[in-house]
Amino acid sequence: MTRFEPTLIVNELRVVKDGHVVLSESFHVGLNIIKGHNSSGKTTTLDFLAFGLGAEEIPWKRQALLCDSVFVEVSRNGRRVTLKREV
């Protein structure tokens, strides 16, 4: 894979409710595949990731709105940064 500078690589996604981690996904450099049965949370996971990276118009599912915070750890030009947003 050819890597261009500047880079932004997602390392980890965490979603928290009442101080407990309810979703934790690790990512690696390259292609990441999120798979699962119907209604297993694939789209909700991607919604949380997009929101954590700054997206605004998220079509939240009712259960997702019960969560408190989204944390996304990214590597930005080789430096790790954690982004946090309140749901």
Protein Blocks (a to p, Z undefined) as FASTA:
>chain_A
ZZdddddddfbdcddeehiafbdcdddehjddddddehilpmmmmmmmmmmnopablcdd
fklmmpmbdcddddeehiacdddddZZ
